[in-house]
Amino acid sequence: MLHFAKPVCLAAGLFALAACSGPIQTRIDTAILHAPERGATYILAVPEGPPAPLAVEAARLLEGRLSALGLTRTDDAEAAHYAASLSVSDRPADMSYAVDGAPLAKAKKRRALQSCKDREIGIKLVLMRVKDAAIAYRGMAEEYHCKAKAVDVMPFLLDSALSGFSGQNGQRTIERQGVE
């Protein structure tokens, strides 16, 4: 009877691992309303107080991505063509949020055999024209994770939130492989 123990233990172990890896769904919503001109400058709007480490990393990544799109960061608010607003979140996914009864985020239920609680990691970006306060671009991307760290998925989420610059606008969900 012991010769069956190894295959059963191996199968159980692989099954348990499968609960934490596999397709990750990325929910994306982007819209390019007024295409920024190459060579334009932007200022990054930051909240007062000490920045969170995740926000610092997201801002660093954003600067590189926008530079690749031909936009240059400036600290001179009067010279900036655009103002960029960036927010990152890492919250328990089993919580729901509402404002005046209108749901902002629904609670996610734990999957069968899931060994840890999900978190929702997300990024939101708005690029606004300074001269008339018109929204030039908005993008958001979010995913559920139970094992992955927010800093590790931030580059993919930022690229997804900026995917509207390549013509992929609107709401969509994509799947990718990775650590959940």
Helices and strands as residue ranges (DSSP letters): G 2-4, H 5-18, E 21-32, E 41-45, H 53-68, E 72-73, E 82-92, E 97-99, E 102-105, E 119-129, E 135-145, H 150-161, G 163-166, E 170-179
